[in-house]
Amino acid sequence: MGKPTGFIEYRRLAEASEPAGSRLKHYREFVKVLTDEQASVQGARCMDCGIPFCNTGCPVNNIIPDWNDLVYRGNWEQALAVLHSTNNFPDFTGRICPAPCEAACTLNINTEPVGIKSIEHAIVDKGWEQGWIVPQPPQVKTGKRVAVVGSGPAGLAAAQQLARVGHDVVVFEKSDRVGGLLRYGIPDFKLEKSHIDRRIQQMEAEGVEFRVNQEVGGNGSHGVSAERLLGEFDALILAGGAEAPRDLTIPGRDLDGVLFAMDFLPQQNKVNAGDSLPGQTVATGKRVVVIGGGDTGSDCVGTSNRHGAISVTQFELMPQPPEQENKSLTWPYWPLKLRTSSSHEEGCARDFAVSTKEFIGENGKLKALKVARLDWANGQMNEVPGGDFEIAADLVLLAMGFVSPVKQGLLEQLAVALDARGNVSATTDGAGCYATSVPKVFTAGDMRRGQSLVVWAIREGRQCAREVDVFLMGSSDLPR
């Protein structure tokens, strides 16, 4: 695919970014999409490798060589059609997916992989600009009704697929806006919410109904009982995500200034959306410590720097990964290596193999952390003798991941079976996959698999939609 000698002639070109000093002054996206010519050249680098490992490295199995070739040849509209054939929302993945497809690229064995994510980004943005992305309402309605609980990427993908084959789909969202963690977990500087809004408009035109401020399983004024949904709908999809955060239960946890990342990040998203939030927690003028080295921790770093923090330090429990993976051992799988995000580049001190032992306060307010150096010899975690130290902090953000879906409310009311990790139990192969232990109730995304990537959520939403369609109609034309 692409130009036969393109991978020899052309170097990888990364998307350009606005300088850090400038982008820290706003919350808009700062990555600049490739021009048509640049994308064409990058598409030309896609070699005729014989076995495109990128297809399986991508959880939604994007047909990557095909649309690389189409972009190289200037056939953008067909490239968009191929891209949409496997991925409902490339405008999300082209911005926030970590691109496991690039790790699996054959060129990545000994050189720089094809810039797959940047080409995907260019294709979908051009599709919107040219007006090629339009609603696809069904030609025939089935009369079947499906409720989807949760409007994150899994719920949205399932809802769109089911609406397009004629089912009446209602999406229930407990927040005041649609999007789940896309809306209230990912900062605007990584994903502007206008991208979500235009997809919602497309889906509404396709027949999907969205009901916000509706907490299924909740007891308040906005609560909707699970029993009611089971009575009103022919099928129910649980796509509420894995929202129970991993806590750090050490002395001082209740001090003012220690909070979960997901109690911090959504506040700024709401303010960016125009909401008034008088009690917003801000990092302005504070010494910030982020505990957790993943993407959520990185988002806390970027947001804190935009607030005007005095300093930002990020702690990671595990030892520092190598700067370059051993490709002969890891390819085509996702490698463990040091990853420096755009937020880190904006200003952050990173420290590895550190365990937090105590939050130190004064008059109920956080003042410092007591931490210990760790020795990970032979894979065992041991504190380094004499390695304890203190670091001053006014704000600590816990970004250590999520352990499972929230059990209270919806899952308790339905009494669905859970797996050993506390996720909703359902298989992904064989007869009845994505079906829970409760008749006509299905599940997809993080609620089933645990904390994962947006691209995995889209995959599971699409596959779950097909299983629901088979359940309702006996067969399905939706892709597996």
ZIVENBEL-V971763 format. One record per residue. N is the residue number from 1. RES is the residue in three letters. PHI is phi as a letter, one per 20 degrees, with the letter a starting at -180 (* if undefined). OMEGA is omega in whole degrees, -180 to 180 (none if undefined). BURIAL is 1 if it has 9 or more other C-alpha atoms within 8 Angstrom, else 0. Layout:
N_RES_PHI_OMEGA_BURIAL, N_RES_PHI_OMEGA_BURIAL
This chain:
1_MET_*_-177_1, 2_GLY_m_179_1, 3_LYS_e_-175_1, 4_PRO_g_-179_1, 5_THR_d_-175_0, 6_GLY_f_-178_1, 7_PHE_f_176_1, 8_ILE_e_-173_0, 9_GLU_e_-171_0, 10_TYR_d_176_1, 11_ARG_e_175_0, 12_ARG_f_178_1, 13_LEU_c_179_0, 14_ALA_e_176_0, 15_GLU_f_179_1, 16_ALA_f_179_0, 17_SER_c_172_0, 18_GLU_f_-180_1, 19_PRO_g_-175_0, 20_ALA_g_-178_0, 21_GLY_f_180_0, 22_SER_e_-175_0, 23_ARG_f_177_1, 24_LEU_f_-178_1, 25_LYS_e_-178_0, 26_HIS_b_-179_0, 27_TYR_d_179_1, 28_ARG_e_173_1, 29_GLU_f_-176_1, 30_PHE_c_177_1, 31_VAL_e_-176_0, 32_LYS_e_-178_0, 33_VAL_f_178_1, 34_LEU_f_171_1, 35_THR_f_178_0, 36_ASP_g_-178_0, 37_GLU_f_179_0, 38_GLN_f_179_1, 39_ALA_f_179_1, 40_SER_f_179_1, 41_VAL_f_179_1, 42_GLN_f_175_1, 43_GLY_f_179_1, 44_ALA_f_-180_1, 45_ARG_f_-179_1, 46_CYS_f_-173_1, 47_MET_e_176_1, 48_ASP_e_-169_0, 49_CYS_e_178_0, 50_GLY_n_176_0, 51_ILE_d_-177_0, 52_PRO_f_180_1, 53_PHE_f_179_1, 54_CYS_g_-179_1, 55_ASN_f_-179_1, 56_THR_e_173_1, 57_GLY_f_178_1, 58_CYS_e_-179_1, 59_PRO_g_178_1, 60_VAL_e_179_1, 61_ASN_l_174_1, 62_ASN_g_-180_1, 63_ILE_e_-166_1, 64_ILE_f_-179_1, 65_PRO_g_-178_1, 66_ASP_f_-178_1, 67_TRP_f_169_1, 68_ASN_f_-180_1, 69_ASP_f_-179_1, 70_LEU_f_177_1, 71_VAL_f_177_1, 72_TYR_g_-177_1, 73_ARG_e_176_0, 74_GLY_n_-180_0, 75_ASN_e_-172_1, 76_TRP_f_-177_1, 77_GLU_f_177_0, 78_GLN_f_176_1, 79_ALA_g_178_1, 80_LEU_f_179_1, 81_ALA_f_178_0, 82_VAL_f_179_1, 83_LEU_f_-180_1, 84_HIS_f_-179_1, 85_SER_f_180_0, 86_THR_c_-171_1, 87_ASN_c_180_1, 88_ASN_f_-170_0, 89_PHE_c_178_1, 90_PRO_f_176_1, 91_ASP_f_174_1, 92_PHE_e_-175_1, 93_THR_f_178_1, 94_GLY_f_179_1, 95_ARG_d_-169_1, 96_ILE_d_178_1, 97_CYS_f_178_1, 98_PRO_f_174_0, 99_ALA_m_172_1, 100_PRO_f_176_1, 101_CYS_f_-179_1, 102_GLU_f_175_1, 103_ALA_f_-178_1, 104_ALA_e_-179_1, 105_CYS_g_-179_1, 106_THR_f_177_1, 107_LEU_f_-177_1, 108_ASN_f_177_1, 109_ILE_f_-176_1, 110_ASN_b_178_0, 111_THR_b_-178_0, 112_GLU_e_-178_0, 113_PRO_f_173_1, 114_VAL_f_179_1, 115_GLY_f_-172_1, 116_ILE_f_-177_1, 117_LYS_f_-179_1, 118_SER_f_177_1, 119_ILE_f_176_1, 120_GLU_g_178_1, 121_HIS_g_-178_1, 122_ALA_f_-178_1, 123_ILE_f_-174_1, 124_VAL_f_177_1, 125_ASP_f_178_1, 126_LYS_f_178_1, 127_GLY_f_177_1, 128_TRP_f_-178_1, 129_GLU_f_-177_0, 130_GLN_e_-180_0, 131_GLY_m_-179_0, 132_TRP_e_-178_0, 133_ILE_e_-175_0, 134_VAL_c_177_0, 135_PRO_f_177_0, 136_GLN_c_-179_0, 137_PRO_f_-179_1, 138_PRO_f_176_1, 139_GLN_f_-178_0, 140_VAL_c_177_0, 141_LYS_e_-178_1, 142_THR_e_-175_0, 143_GLY_n_178_0, 144_LYS_e_-178_1, 145_ARG_d_-179_1, 146_VAL_c_174_1, 147_ALA_d_176_1, 148_VAL_d_180_1, 149_VAL_e_-178_1, 150_GLY_o_-176_1, 151_SER_d_171_1, 152_GLY_f_-175_1, 153_PRO_f_178_1, 154_ALA_f_180_1, 155_GLY_f_180_1, 156_LEU_f_-180_1, 157_ALA_f_179_1, 158_ALA_f_-178_1, 159_ALA_f_-178_1, 160_GLN_f_179_1, 161_GLN_f_-177_1, 162_LEU_f_179_1, 163_ALA_f_-177_1, 164_ARG_f_176_1, 165_VAL_d_168_1, 166_GLY_o_178_1, 167_HIS_e_174_1, 168_ASP_e_-173_1, 169_VAL_d_175_1, 170_VAL_c_179_1, 171_VAL_d_179_1, 172_PHE_d_-178_1, 173_GLU_c_-177_1, 174_LYS_f_180_1, 175_SER_e_-177_1, 176_ASP_e_178_0, 177_ARG_c_-178_0, 178_VAL_e_173_1, 179_GLY_p_-180_1, 180_GLY_l_-180_1, 181_LEU_f_173_0, 182_LEU_f_-177_1, 183_ARG_e_-170_1, 184_TYR_d_175_1, 185_GLY_c_-177_1, 186_ILE_e_-179_1, 187_PRO_f_-180_1, 188_ASP_f_-178_1, 189_PHE_f_173_1, 190_LYS_d_-179_1, 191_LEU_b_177_1, 192_GLU_f_-171_1, 193_LYS_f_175_0, 194_SER_f_178_0, 195_HIS_f_176_1, 196_ILE_f_-175_1, 197_ASP_g_-178_0, 198_ARG_f_174_0, 199_ARG_f_178_0, 200_ILE_f_177_1, 201_GLN_f_177_0, 202_GLN_f_-177_1, 203_MET_f_177_1, 204_GLU_f_177_1, 205_ALA_f_177_1, 206_GLU_e_175_1, 207_GLY_o_180_1, 208_VAL_f_176_1, 209_GLU_d_179_0, 210_PHE_d_177_1, 211_ARG_c_-179_1, 212_VAL_e_-176_1, 213_ASN_l_-180_1, 214_GLN_c_-179_1, 215_GLU_e_180_1, 216_VAL_f_-175_1, 217_GLY_n_179_1, 218_GLY_e_-178_1, 219_ASN_d_-177_0, 220_GLY_f_-178_0, 221_SER_f_179_0, 222_HIS_d_-177_1, 223_GLY_f_176_1, 224_VAL_c_-176_1, 225_SER_f_176_1, 226_ALA_f_179_1, 227_GLU_f_179_0, 228_ARG_f_-180_0, 229_LEU_f_179_1, 230_LEU_f_179_1, 231_GLY_f_-174_0, 232_GLU_e_-173_0, 233_PHE_c_180_1, 234_ASP_e_177_1, 235_ALA_b_-178_1, 236_LEU_c_178_1, 237_ILE_d_177_1, 238_LEU_e_-179_1, 239_ALA_c_-174_1, 240_GLY_e_176_1, 241_GLY_n_177_1, 242_ALA_d_-169_1, 243_GLU_d_180_1, 244_ALA_e_-175_1, 245_PRO_f_174_1, 246_ARG_f_-176_0, 247_ASP_e_177_0, 248_LEU_c_-173_0, 249_THR_e_178_0, 250_ILE_c_179_0, 251_PRO_g_179_0, 252_GLY_n_-178_1, 253_ARG_f_-177_1, 254_ASP_e_180_0, 255_LEU_f_174_1, 256_ASP_f_-178_0, 257_GLY_o_176_1, 258_VAL_d_-178_1, 259_LEU_b_178_1, 260_PHE_f_177_1, 261_ALA_g_-177_1, 262_MET_e_166_0, 263_ASP_e_-177_0, 264_PHE_d_-174_1, 265_LEU_f_-178_1, 266_PRO_f_-180_1, 267_GLN_f_-179_1, 268_GLN_f_177_1, 269_ASN_f_179_1, 270_LYS_f_179_1, 271_VAL_f_178_1, 272_ASN_f_-179_1, 273_ALA_e_177_0, 274_GLY_o_179_0, 275_ASP_f_174_0, 276_SER_e_-176_0, 277_LEU_c_-175_0, 278_PRO_g_-177_0, 279_GLY_e_-177_0, 280_GLN_g_173_0, 281_THR_e_-179_0, 282_VAL_c_-180_0, 283_ALA_e_-176_1, 284_THR_g_177_1, 285_GLY_m_-177_0, 286_LYS_d_172_1, 287_ARG_e_-171_1, 288_VAL_d_172_1, 289_VAL_c_177_1, 290_VAL_d_179_1, 291_ILE_d_-176_1, 292_GLY_p_-172_1, 293_GLY_d_-178_1, 294_GLY_e_-177_1, 295_ASP_f_-180_0, 296_THR_f_176_1, 297_GLY_f_177_1, 298_SER_f_178_1, 299_ASP_f_176_1, 300_CYS_f_178_1, 301_VAL_f_-178_1, 302_GLY_f_180_1, 303_THR_f_180_1, 304_SER_f_178_1, 305_ASN_f_177_1, 306_ARG_f_175_1, 307_HIS_f_-176_1, 308_GLY_n_177_1, 309_ALA_f_176_1, 310_ILE_f_179_1, 311_SER_b_177_0, 312_VAL_c_178_1, 313_THR_c_180_1, 314_GLN_d_179_1, 315_PHE_d_175_1, 316_GLU_c_-178_1, 317_LEU_f_-176_1, 318_MET_e_178_0, 319_PRO_f_-179_0, 320_GLN_f_179_0, 321_PRO_f_177_0, 322_PRO_f_179_0, 323_GLU_f_179_0, 324_GLN_c_180_0, 325_GLU_f_173_1, 326_ASN_e_-172_0, 327_LYS_f_-180_1, 328_SER_f_179_0, 329_LEU_e_-171_0, 330_THR_d_-176_1, 331_TRP_f_4_1, 332_PRO_e_-177_1, 333_TYR_e_-179_1, 334_TRP_f_-173_1, 335_PRO_e_170_1, 336_LEU_e_176_0, 337_LYS_b_-180_1, 338_LEU_f_-180_1, 339_ARG_d_-180_0, 340_THR_d_-177_0, 341_SER_e_176_0, 342_SER_f_178_0, 343_SER_f_176_1, 344_HIS_f_-179_1, 345_GLU_f_-179_1, 346_GLU_f_177_1, 347_GLY_p_-179_0, 348_CYS_a_171_1, 349_ALA_e_-178_0, 350_ARG_d_-180_0, 351_ASP_c_-175_1, 352_PHE_d_180_1, 353_ALA_l_-179_1, 354_VAL_c_177_1, 355_SER_d_179_1, 356_THR_e_-175_1, 357_LYS_d_-176_1, 358_GLU_a_170_1, 359_PHE_e_-176_1, 360_ILE_d_-177_1, 361_GLY_c_177_1, 362_GLU_b_-176_0, 363_ASN_l_176_0, 364_GLY_n_-178_0, 365_LYS_d_-180_1, 366_LEU_f_177_1, 367_LYS_c_-176_1, 368_ALA_a_175_1, 369_LEU_c_170_1, 370_LYS_d_-175_1, 371_VAL_c_-180_1, 372_ALA_c_173_1, 373_ARG_f_-178_1, 374_LEU_d_174_1, 375_ASP_d_-177_1, 376_TRP_d_-180_1, 377_ALA_g_179_0, 378_ASN_m_178_0, 379_GLY_m_179_0, 380_GLN_d_-179_0, 381_MET_e_178_0, 382_ASN_c_177_0, 383_GLU_f_177_1, 384_VAL_f_179_1, 385_PRO_g_-179_0, 386_GLY_m_-177_0, 387_GLY_e_179_1, 388_ASP_f_173_1, 389_PHE_b_179_0, 390_GLU_d_176_0, 391_ILE_c_-180_0, 392_ALA_f_-179_0, 393_ALA_b_175_1, 394_ASP_d_-179_1, 395_LEU_b_176_1, 396_VAL_d_180_1, 397_LEU_d_-179_1, 398_LEU_e_-177_1, 399_ALA_c_-173_1, 400_MET_d_177_1, 401_GLY_n_-176_1, 402_PHE_c_-174_1, 403_VAL_e_-176_1, 404_SER_a_170_1, 405_PRO_f_174_1, 406_VAL_f_-176_0, 407_LYS_e_-176_0, 408_GLN_f_176_0, 409_GLY_n_-172_1, 410_LEU_g_-175_1, 411_LEU_f_176_1, 412_GLU_f_-180_1, 413_GLN_f_-180_1, 414_LEU_f_-177_1, 415_ALA_l_178_0, 416_VAL_f_177_1, 417_ALA_f_179_0, 418_LEU_d_176_1, 419_ASP_e_-175_0, 420_ALA_f_-180_0, 421_ARG_e_178_0, 422_GLY_n_176_1, 423_ASN_e_177_1, 424_VAL_f_-173_1, 425_SER_e_175_1, 426_ALA_a_179_1, 427_THR_e_179_1, 428_THR_c_176_0, 429_ASP_b_-179_0, 430_GLY_m_-179_0, 431_ALA_f_177_0, 432_GLY_m_179_0, 433_CYS_f_-174_1, 434_TYR_m_177_1, 435_ALA_e_177_1, 436_THR_e_178_1, 437_SER_f_-179_1, 438_VAL_d_-179_1, 439_PRO_g_179_0, 440_LYS_m_176_1, 441_VAL_d_-179_1, 442_PHE_d_179_1, 443_THR_b_-179_1, 444_ALA_b_176_1, 445_GLY_n_-175_1, 446_ASP_f_179_1, 447_MET_f_178_1, 448_ARG_e_-172_1, 449_ARG_e_-174_1, 450_GLY_n_-177_1, 451_GLN_g_-177_1, 452_SER_b_-175_0, 453_LEU_e_178_0, 454_VAL_g_-177_1, 455_VAL_f_174_1, 456_TRP_f_178_1, 457_ALA_f_179_1, 458_ILE_f_178_1, 459_ARG_g_-176_1, 460_GLU_f_177_1, 461_GLY_f_179_1, 462_ARG_f_-178_1, 463_GLN_f_178_1, 464_CYS_f_179_1, 465_ALA_g_179_1, 466_ARG_f_-180_1, 467_GLU_f_177_1, 468_VAL_f_178_1, 469_ASP_f_177_1, 470_VAL_f_179_1, 471_PHE_f_-176_0, 472_LEU_e_-170_1, 473_MET_d_-179_0, 474_GLY_n_177_0, 475_SER_b_-177_0, 476_SER_b_173_1, 477_ASP_e_179_0, 478_LEU_f_-180_1, 479_PRO_f_177_0, 480_ARG_e_none_0
